[in-house]
């Protein structure tokens, strides 16, 4: 199964998205090293720079123009309050269990 991530954008939780979508958003200047990200298994939201996505980020930087880098700095400076991690699905109750009459 593909690795999925969530990220915070304009005080909203976005995702789940795959790494390819993360790459696209980095190239578009929508994600920075300070963007908060989360995936299953992480205790809390963390800045992208503190996760394994940082390698993806640095690889994408080589294709970004200086103009986009300035825009990204402005986006990164915004004060984003992270949403809580996504709720885990509840276990389904078996339909074979019967209630006493």
N, C-alpha and C positions, 0 to 999 in steps of 0.2 A: 504494500500500500504506500502511496506517495506521502511524503512528509507534509503536514499542513501547519500553518501558522495563523495567528491573529495579530492585528496591530491596531494601535490607537491613532485615529486621524480626526482632528477637529472635535475632540472630546467624545468621539464615538468609537465603539469597537467595530472593526472591519474583519471579515474573514468568516470561515476558514478559507485560506488561499494556499496554493502550492508555491514552491520555491521559484518557479518560472514567473508567477505573478509578482512575487517579491522583487525579482530582478527588473521587471517592467516598471514597477513603481519607483525603484531606485533610479533607473534611467530617466524617468519623467520628473524626477526631483521631488517626489511626494514622500519619500522616506529618507531619513537621515540617521546618523549614528546615534542620535538621542531619541529616536522614535521608540516608543515602548512596544515590545513584542511579547508574545506568549505562545506556548504550545503545550500540549498534554505532557505531563511529567515535570513541568516547572512549577515551583511553589508560588511564585509571584511574577508579575510583569517586570521585565527588565529592559534597559536600553539595548537597542540592537547591537551596539558596540561591545556589549558584555555577553553576547551569545555567539553560537557558531555561524549565525547569519553575517557576522562581520566579514568573514572571508568572501562571501557573496558580494557584500557591499564594496569592498576594496577592488574586487575584480571588475565590477560595473563602473567604478569611478574612472577607469581608463578611457571609457567611451563617452564620458560626459564633458560637455563644453564648459569653459569658465563662466559663462552667463548662467547656466543652470546651477553651477556650484554656488553662486551668490544667492540665487533664489532659494536653494536648499537651506542656506544658512539662516535666512529669514524664517522659513518654515520651522526649522529646528528651534528657533528662539521662542516660539509660541509656547505658552504655559499650558501643557496638556495634562488633564487629570485622567489617569487611566481608568477604564471600566473594569469591573471585576472579571476574573477569568470566566469563560463560558461554563454554564451549568452542565454537569455530567448527566447524561440521560438516566432516568430512573429505570430500575429493572421492571420488566413487564410481569404482571401477575398472570400466572398460568390459568388458562380457561378450564383446565381439567379439574381444578380444585372446586369442591362443592361446599356450599354453606349448609349447616344443619337445618333440617325442616322444623 
